[in-house]
Each structure stands twice: as structure tokens, then as C-alpha cells.
Amino acid sequence: MPKNDMTLVEKANRYGTPMYVYDGDELKDHYDRIMSWLHQSAEVFFSFKANGNLSIASLLRSFGAGIEVASVGELLMAVKAGYSPQHIIFSGPGKRKEEIDTAIQHQIYCIIAESKEELTYIAESAKQQGKQVSVGIRINPESIESRAKIKMGGVPSPFGIDESKLGEVFDLFQAYEDTLLFKGIHMYLGTQVLDETSLLSSFEYTLNTAVRIKNEYGLTCQMVDLGGGFGIPYFQHETPLHAERLFQDVAEMIQAYESELDFPRFIIEMGRFLLAECGVYLTAIQYVKNSKGEPFLIADGGMHHHQAMTFRGRLLRNNYPMRLIKHSNQPVDVVKQTIVGPLCTPEDLIGRQVELPQGEPGDLLCIEKSGAYGLCYSPTLFLGHSSPLELLLFEGDDYIIRDRGHPEDLLLKQNMPFFKQRRVECETD
Ligand SMILES: Cc1ncc(COP(=O)(O)O)c(C=O)c1O
């Protein structure tokens, strides 16, 4: 969690609200701890989708992470952030043809193919460019129990290639042997998993699949991407993973397979677990109003910056972890209050009947665990409010890693060819 309340108040006073604050020192400690538990048995690839900020990606590269991108936009940012091709993989079920062409030009470590159709296009594009291309295949396992909050495998799915079609996939590799280089396999069954057994069994399934591919098809994986989905507890009923034990178990499991698999590169993908607890979203209380006996705190930030903290699309309507930092030292009662953002929709609900010290204008609301799936996961254009500033604290310095937006940003990239002219004509009639 970024520093203490005094630091957060000082940053809010200096840079204004709403804003995201990330703690780079904590991120470094967290990354180093994970790597030490893994005993360097696997590489951690940052899933860019969890936080689309260039500087966060660049910082993680400086710690040693690789990166998993899911669009050409992310790929170009990854290159700018300092990732060499060997540290980039590209997944996603709907890569556009131009994106595949660009990924081939960049000669990244591998493109992860998610369907036979996509694999065929990758091969054709590489052939046309006169290049060879390294490809991994994402496998949707036959049947596997997963306790992921959002399931992305083991069920009918747009993600990955059904395990039963592996033979057909390898026939394609054979047909395009001058163009397609088989790099290995990838499995990812879903996000926000808080059950160690479920994670370990999915990793074991992936490792066994790599063994099976070697034995049945005579193909050696140079890369085995175990996926991830490591969760963090947001709500009271959720228990954190026993991270140290879990990563040590993962390391042992990998070590048990590595010689049989001829020492491939093992990859673990990570977004939420890496970043969520290293960032907060800060928003100031602007107004306090009472409606029919119920107090409402109205903040200057909301769903357009941080959709995940609201109840939107969530089955469980629990309040996100948050605390109120009072602007004065006057003692106040703890009361139940409803906190909303500035948008004209009931969905912009930050917290319902949250027990917090009685709020006043000028107080700072700190939304915790907001380092992942915050800004990049939010409907920023909805209602036209400006985007928030993003601040990184690292080794004693402050870095504004994204400038605050401006109302005039809304005019950018919009074309209005003739309607304004029409209005003028009507007015002169
Ligand atoms: C293929 C893939 N890898 C990695 C991730 C990141 O997951 P998490 O943030 O749970 O680590 C996702 C998330 O949807 C994903 O689809």
C-alpha cells in the first residue's frame, strides 16, 4: 500500500485529486520476494492488461520481468518501455491481421495462437514476409476443475485451442514447417484464483500436457507458459494465498519436470497479484448531502476512473476496501455512509452504507488495492470528465507518469465535417 496517510495527503495537496498513486519500492520488494520464492525456476511476465501505464511496465522491466501483451498498442508500448523481443509474448483470441503482421515484423519471442484459423493466418503472413515465426499455442484443456472467479478454460471458450484438436494443430505446423517454429504451450484458466490447490493442479496439467506432446508428437517445448490467475483478497470473506508456500511449491513442481522436458523456459503470467496492492486511487469528498435522512458523500472521482471499485458487473455487492483520511484532527463518529462519484448514473456507486468516520468536504477517500485493473479497465469517456493523474513514488522521488487530462482532450481525434455549417445556415434562415 503506497506509504502512509500523511504522504498521501501531501501528494493530494501537491498534485490534486483524483489520482492514482503507485508505490514503486513496494512493487520492487514484492517482485523480488516472488522471484526468491520461485528460486528463479520461472520467469514472471507482467500482463500489461492489468495496468496500461508505460512507466509501470518500464519499472517492471528494470526489475527483470518479461511482458505479455494483448494488442499491438501494448506491443509498441512494451518496446518503448525497454522490453527486448525475447521478453515479449503476444496472446489474445482476436488478433487482427495487421497486428499479427506487426508482431511478426518485431520478431517477438512468440505469438500465442488461440485458434487453428489464427495459426493459419500467422503462417501465411510470415510466408509472405519471407520470415520464420515462433508460435506458442494456447490450449483449452479437456476438462479441469478451476476455482477462478472468471473461468477462461476447461469449458467451451473463445480462448485457446481445444486440447482434442492438438493433432490438427501439429499437422498445420508440419504443413508450414519452413515458416512456423513451434515454441511451446500456454494455458490460462482464469483470474482472481485464491485457491492454491486449483492453481497447482492447473500448472501440473500444463506440465503433463507438455510431456504428452513430447511423447505423442515428438515435439519439444522450448517454452511452457503456466499462465497464472493469482488472486488477492478484496473482501472480508476472502483469504489471501499463502504466497511463499505456493511459489515454493510451484518451483518444486517445475524442478520435477524440467529435465524430462529438456529444460524449457518456464513462464508465469501475472497482473493483479503483482500490482493490485501497490497502488491506491485517491479522490476528495466535494459535497455531503442528506437525502430523506440518508447521508451521501459525493467524491470528485468515480467509475469513469475506477470501474472495478464500483458494483458494476459484480455479482457480489460488497464494498471495495477503502478508508477515509480526515482533513482535520477533530474527533468524529464512525457512521454508515453512502459514497458516490460525480457521474449521472446510479452505477457510480463507490460504497454503500460503508462504516467510516463521518465525512466532510475536503476529506480524502483512499481506495485500496487499486494498482491493477484500475484506470485501464474503466470507461474514461463516459460523461466527459478529465482523466486522472498517475503518480509513481520510487526511491524517494515522485514521478508523474501520466499527466492529468484536460477537458479539451475530448475534442481530440473527433471530426465534425459539416453539421456546424448546417446549424449556421438554419440560423440565418
Ligand atoms: C492470458 C492471460 N494472461 C494473464 C492475465 C492476467 O491475469 P491476472 O491479472 O489475474 O494475473 C489474463 C487476464 O485476463 C489473461 O487473459
The ligand as an SDF file (V2000), in Angstrom:
LIG
                    3D

 16 16  0  0  0  0  0  0  0  0999 V2000
   -3.9620  -14.8170  -20.9960 C   0  0  0  0  0  0  0  0  0  0  0  0
   -3.9610  -14.0020  -19.7380 C   0  0  0  0  0  0  0  0  0  0  0  0
   -2.8110  -13.9010  -19.0540 N   0  0  0  0  0  0  0  0  0  0  0  0
   -2.7420  -13.1720  -17.9280 C   0  0  0  0  0  0  0  0  0  0  0  0
   -3.8470  -12.4810  -17.4410 C   0  0  0  0  0  0  0  0  0  0  0  0
   -3.6860  -11.6670  -16.2020 C   0  0  0  0  0  0  0  0  0  0  0  0
   -4.3480  -12.2050  -15.1530 O   0  0  0  0  0  0  0  0  0  0  0  0
   -4.1490  -11.7180  -13.6520 P   0  0  0  0  0  0  0  0  0  0  0  0
   -4.2860  -10.2460  -13.6370 O   0  0  0  0  0  0  0  0  0  0  0  0
   -5.2170  -12.4270  -12.9200 O   0  0  0  0  0  0  0  0  0  0  0  0
   -2.7720  -12.1280  -13.2200 O   0  0  0  0  0  0  0  0  0  0  0  0
   -5.0660  -12.5790  -18.1190 C   0  0  0  0  0  0  0  0  0  0  0  0
   -6.2580  -11.8850  -17.6000 C   0  0  0  0  0  0  0  0  0  0  0  0
   -7.3480  -11.9660  -18.0800 O   0  0  0  0  0  0  0  0  0  0  0  0
   -5.1290  -13.3440  -19.3070 C   0  0  0  0  0  0  0  0  0  0  0  0
   -6.2420  -13.4380  -20.0120 O   0  0  0  0  0  0  0  0  0  0  0  0
  1  2  1  0
  2  3  1  0
  2 15  2  0
  3  4  2  0
  4  5  1  0
  5  6  1  0
  5 12  2  0
  6  7  1  0
  7  8  1  0
  8  9  2  0
  8 10  1  0
  8 11  1  0
 12 13  1  0
 12 15  1  0
 13 14  2  0
 15 16  1  0
M  END
$$$$
